[in-house]
Amino acid sequence: MNSNIKISGLIIAVAAVVGCADTNSSQSSPTYSSYPAANVQMPSYGRIDSIQVERSQPSSSGMGAVMGGVVGGVLGNQVGGGSGRAAATAAGVVGGAIVGDRMEKSRQDQGHDIYKIGVRLDNGGYYTVTQDSISDLRVGDRIRIDNNRVYRN
């Protein structure tokens, strides 16, 4: 009975830690933040100063880790007896959580290119827009920024 209480406590602790995972992901299209200069009014005009390509990172909801931890804990609990069983259960919870999280991430979007476009504004300011495509934009192009998107002007 005492080992069952320890196992239950361990499973709850792992679930609580995994529950703190990033849950900002959604199945809809991803959103990106931009870093505007102060007092930029839309639409604004300027020239592209730089274009940086970055790879977005896939995120997980944590459910793969939780489910993996539960399954690993149940399987680990079937092994051994006494303190060996508790150790096997703990190892199963941790191992299952790691495997479950990796499986969830492998089934999701593997990330894609995002573009950080630095714009020198006509008023002397600087504005960075982050968007998921740039079509035919190049450094030096005259552009318009409207609704936080860069368009060739």
N, C-alpha and C positions, 0 to 999 in steps of 0.2 A: 504494500500500500504506500509506504514512504517513497519508494522509487517512482511510483505512478504520479505522486504529487510533484516530485522533482522534474519528471518528464513533462508534465502539464505546464509547470512553471517555465521550463526551457522553451517549449513550443510557444507559449504566450509571449515570452521575451523576444524570440526571433520574429514573431509576427508583428510585434510593436516596432522593432527596429526596421523591418522591411516596410511597414506602413509609413515610415518617414521618407520613403523613396519619392523621387520626383513624380508628381501626378499631374504636371502641367501639360502632358501630351494629350492629344486628342486625335480622333480618326479623321477630322476635317483637315483642310489644307493648313500648313504651318504658317505661323505669323512670326515676323521678325521685328525687332526694335530698331529704331533709327536714333541718331545722335544729332539733333538739330542745333544749329547755332542760335543764340538768343535773338529774338525779334525778327525771325524769318517769316515773311508774309507769303502766302500762297496765292496765285502761282508766282514763282520766283524764276529768275533767269541767270544763267552763268555759263561757265565752261567746265567740262570734266577735267579734273586735276589728276585723279587716280582711279583705278579699278582694281580691287583686290578680290580674288576668288578664294572662298573658304568652303570646306566640306561641313555640312550640318551633321550633328551627331544624333544617332537614333536614341530614343529614350524608352524606358519601360515603365509600365504602370505599377510594377511590383507584384502583380498577381502571379506571375511565373515563379518568382522566388517563394511566395507564400505557399503555393500549391506544391512546389518541389520540396519545400521544407516539411510540409505535412506528410507527403508520401515517403520522403527519406526517413522521417522520424518513425513512421509506422513500420517500415522495413527494418530499420535499425533496432527497433524494439523486439523484433522476432529473433534476434541473435543473442546468444549467451544467457547468462543469468546473473542476478545480484548487481554488483557495481559494474561488471562487464556489460550488462544489458544497458545500464544508464549511459555508459560511455559510448556504446554502439548507437544508441538512440540519439545522443547529442551529435555524434559524427554524422549520422544520417540526416539530421535536421540541417546542419550546416552544409553538408555536401549537396543535399537535395535542393536547398535554396540557391546555391551557386549554379547548379546545373539548370534549374528551372528558370532563373533569370537569363542565362545565356540562351536558352531555347526560345524564350519570349523575344529577346532582341534579334535573334536570327530570323524569326518569322516576320518581323516588322521591316519597314522601310530602312534600307541600309544607308540612309543619308543621301544628300544631293548637293550640288553646287549652289552656293548663295554668293551674291555679288555685293560688295561694299563699294559704293560709288562716291568718291570725294568730289565735291563741286565748289569751285571758287565762284561766289556770287558776284553779280555786277556791282553790288553795293560794298564790296570788299570783304564780306563775311565768308564763312566756310560752312558747308552743310554736308553731312554724310547720310546717304540713303542706302538702306539695305533692301535688296529685292532679289527674287528668285530667277530672273532672266534679264538679259541686257539687249537682246536682239542684235541690232547693228551698231550699238554705241561704242565709241572709241575715245581714248584720252585725247583732249583738245577739241572735241565736238562742242558746238554751241547747243545748249539744252534749256528745257523748261522743266521746273519741278512743280507738279500738280498732284494733290492728294498723296503726297509722300511717294511719288513715282517719278522717274526721270524719263523724259521724252526728248527726242531730237527736235530741235527748233527750226 
